[in-house]
């Protein structure tokens, strides 16, 4: 990464992430689930927005990434981030209608997929993703939101487009919200991408 790129990343992490997550619907006092949070590109910014009255659940399968996130959170004085280790199985370790916003950034294509020797051997399927979407519907409060960024669909899943992902959400009890384009962090760089928005309907049918 060049010095210019690194400066861009640091500037986005300091200010841009807050602006981005507010556009995604995060507010003071909310409960947020950062699903597949990694080392917390979005987690810490979400924790700053929700404040002392809010909670951010950081869920990931990688314990070393969660270790790094929690160390960084402690150094920054963020006490409202709660670690959730997972093996990738359902159900999610959260109560019914307990979450205001779910972040699904650069992770949906990994649900149910597997890799060997750096290559994808099993793609994420609609059946894999349906299990997750049902769980997200369960843990979200009425009118709770999902904010999703979905790259890598053609190479890692059985669908080609974000429109097909929207259809999957709508089939599992979500209404499409207003999408937007914004700068966000992806693979260590800042890119411009399309962010999908969904709202939990009361009736999952």
C-alpha positions as CSV (number, residue, x, y, z in Angstrom):
1,X,0.0,0.0,0.0
2,X,1.4,3.4,-0.9
3,X,1.7,6.2,1.6
4,X,-1.1,8.1,-0.2
5,X,-3.4,5.0,0.1
6,X,-2.5,4.5,3.7
7,X,-3.3,8.1,4.5
8,X,-6.7,7.7,2.8
9,X,-7.4,4.5,4.9
10,X,-6.5,6.3,8.1
11,X,-8.6,9.3,7.3
12,X,-11.6,7.1,6.4
13,X,-11.2,5.1,9.6
14,X,-11.1,8.3,11.7
15,X,-13.9,10.2,10.1
16,X,-15.3,8.5,7.1
17,X,-16.4,5.4,8.9
18,X,-18.6,7.4,11.3
19,X,-20.3,9.2,8.4
20,X,-20.7,6.0,6.5
21,X,-22.3,4.1,9.4
22,X,-24.7,7.0,10.2
23,X,-25.9,6.8,6.6
24,X,-26.4,3.0,7.1
25,X,-28.8,3.8,10.0
26,X,-26.8,3.5,13.2
27,X,-27.8,5.9,16.0
28,X,-27.0,6.6,19.6
29,X,-28.2,4.0,22.1
30,X,-28.8,1.2,19.5
31,X,-27.8,-2.5,19.6
32,X,-25.7,-3.4,16.6
33,X,-24.5,-6.8,15.4
34,X,-21.3,-6.7,13.2
35,X,-21.6,-10.1,11.6
36,X,-18.2,-11.3,10.4
37,X,-16.5,-8.3,11.9
38,X,-12.9,-9.4,11.5
39,X,-10.5,-7.0,13.3
40,X,-13.3,-4.4,13.5
41,X,-13.0,-2.1,10.5
42,X,-16.6,-1.0,11.3
43,X,-17.0,-2.3,14.9
44,X,-15.1,0.5,16.7
45,X,-16.8,3.2,14.7
46,X,-20.2,1.7,15.4
47,X,-19.3,1.6,19.1
48,X,-18.5,5.3,19.0
49,X,-21.8,6.1,17.4
50,X,-24.1,4.1,19.7
51,X,-22.2,5.4,22.8
52,X,-22.4,4.2,26.4
53,X,-26.1,3.5,26.2
54,X,-25.6,1.2,23.2
55,X,-24.0,-2.1,22.5
56,X,-22.1,-3.6,19.5
57,X,-21.8,-7.3,19.2
58,X,-18.7,-8.3,17.3
59,X,-19.2,-11.8,15.8
60,X,-16.5,-13.8,13.9
61,X,-15.1,-17.2,13.4
62,X,-11.5,-16.0,13.7
63,X,-10.4,-15.9,17.3
64,X,-7.2,-14.1,16.6
65,X,-9.1,-11.3,14.7
66,X,-11.4,-10.9,17.7
67,X,-8.4,-10.8,20.0
68,X,-6.9,-8.0,18.0
69,X,-10.2,-6.1,17.9
70,X,-10.7,-6.4,21.7
71,X,-7.2,-5.2,22.4
72,X,-7.7,-2.2,20.1
73,X,-11.1,-1.5,21.7
74,X,-9.5,-1.6,25.2
75,X,-6.7,0.8,24.1
76,X,-9.4,3.2,22.7
77,X,-11.5,3.0,25.9
78,X,-14.4,1.4,24.2
79,X,-16.3,-0.8,26.7
80,X,-19.5,-1.3,24.8
81,X,-18.1,-3.9,22.3
82,X,-19.1,-7.5,23.2
83,X,-17.2,-10.4,21.6
84,X,-19.1,-13.3,20.1
85,X,-17.0,-16.3,19.0
86,X,-18.7,-18.6,16.5
87,X,-18.1,-21.7,14.6
88,X,-20.5,-20.5,11.9
89,X,-23.4,-22.6,13.0
90,X,-26.9,-21.4,13.8
91,X,-28.7,-20.2,15.9
92,X,-27.0,-16.9,16.6
93,X,-26.2,-16.4,20.3
94,X,-28.6,-13.5,20.7
95,X,-32.2,-13.2,21.9
96,X,-35.3,-12.7,19.8
97,X,-35.9,-9.0,18.7
98,X,-32.8,-7.8,20.5
99,X,-30.9,-6.0,17.7
100,X,-31.5,-2.7,16.0
101,X,-29.0,-2.9,13.1
102,X,-27.0,-5.8,11.5
103,X,-23.9,-5.1,9.5
104,X,-23.1,-7.6,6.7
105,X,-20.1,-6.1,5.0
106,X,-18.1,-8.3,2.6
107,X,-19.3,-11.5,4.3
108,X,-22.5,-12.8,2.7
109,X,-20.6,-14.6,0.0
110,X,-18.7,-16.6,2.6
111,X,-21.8,-18.0,4.3
112,X,-21.6,-21.7,3.7
113,X,-18.6,-21.5,1.4
114,X,-15.2,-23.2,2.0
115,X,-11.7,-22.8,0.6
116,X,-8.7,-25.1,0.2
117,X,-5.3,-24.1,-0.9
118,X,-6.5,-20.6,-1.5
119,X,-9.3,-21.6,-3.8
120,X,-13.1,-21.7,-3.3
121,X,-14.2,-25.4,-3.4
122,X,-17.8,-24.9,-2.1
123,X,-19.8,-21.8,-3.0
124,X,-22.3,-20.2,-0.8
125,X,-25.8,-21.3,-1.7
126,X,-29.2,-19.9,-1.3
127,X,-29.9,-22.6,1.3
128,X,-26.9,-21.5,3.3
129,X,-27.9,-17.9,3.2
130,X,-31.5,-18.6,3.9
131,X,-30.6,-20.1,7.3
132,X,-28.7,-16.9,8.1
133,X,-31.5,-14.6,6.9
134,X,-34.0,-16.4,9.1
135,X,-31.8,-15.9,12.1
136,X,-31.3,-12.2,11.3
137,X,-35.1,-11.8,11.1
138,X,-35.4,-13.5,14.5
139,X,-32.8,-11.3,16.3
140,X,-33.8,-8.0,14.8
141,X,-36.4,-5.8,16.4
142,X,-39.5,-4.9,14.4
143,X,-38.4,-2.5,11.7
144,X,-34.8,-3.3,12.5
145,X,-32.3,-2.8,9.6
146,X,-29.7,-4.8,7.7
147,X,-26.9,-2.9,5.9
148,X,-25.1,-5.1,3.4
149,X,-22.2,-4.8,1.0
150,X,-22.0,-7.8,-1.2
151,X,-18.9,-8.1,-3.5
152,X,-17.7,-11.4,-4.9
153,X,-21.1,-12.8,-5.7
154,X,-20.3,-14.4,-9.1
155,X,-17.1,-16.0,-7.9
156,X,-18.2,-17.2,-4.5
157,X,-22.0,-17.9,-4.6
158,X,-24.7,-19.4,-6.8
159,X,-26.1,-16.0,-7.8
160,X,-24.7,-13.3,-10.1
161,X,-26.2,-10.1,-8.9
162,X,-27.2,-8.0,-5.9
163,X,-30.8,-8.0,-7.3
164,X,-30.9,-11.7,-6.7
165,X,-29.7,-11.2,-3.1
166,X,-32.5,-8.6,-2.7
167,X,-35.0,-11.3,-3.7
168,X,-33.6,-13.7,-1.1
169,X,-34.0,-11.1,1.6
170,X,-37.5,-10.3,0.5
171,X,-38.4,-14.0,0.6
172,X,-37.3,-14.2,4.2
173,X,-39.3,-11.3,5.7
174,X,-37.4,-8.2,4.7
175,X,-38.4,-5.2,2.7
176,X,-35.8,-3.4,0.5
177,X,-34.8,0.0,1.9
178,X,-32.9,2.8,0.1
179,X,-29.5,1.7,-1.3
180,X,-26.7,4.2,-1.5
181,X,-23.1,4.4,-2.9
182,X,-20.3,5.3,-0.6
183,X,-16.7,4.9,0.2
184,X,-16.0,1.9,2.5
185,X,-13.2,-0.3,3.5
186,X,-12.5,-3.5,1.6
187,X,-9.4,-5.7,1.6
188,X,-7.3,-3.0,3.3
189,X,-8.2,-0.2,0.9
190,X,-10.9,2.3,0.5
191,X,-13.3,1.6,-2.4
192,X,-16.6,3.0,-3.6
193,X,-19.4,0.4,-3.5
194,X,-23.1,-0.1,-3.4
195,X,-24.6,-0.6,0.0
196,X,-27.9,-2.5,0.2
197,X,-30.5,-1.7,2.9
198,X,-33.2,-4.0,4.2
199,X,-35.9,-3.5,6.9
200,X,-37.4,-6.3,8.9
201,X,-41.1,-6.9,8.3
202,X,-43.2,-8.0,11.2
203,X,-44.6,-10.9,9.1
204,X,-41.8,-13.1,7.7
205,X,-44.1,-14.5,5.1
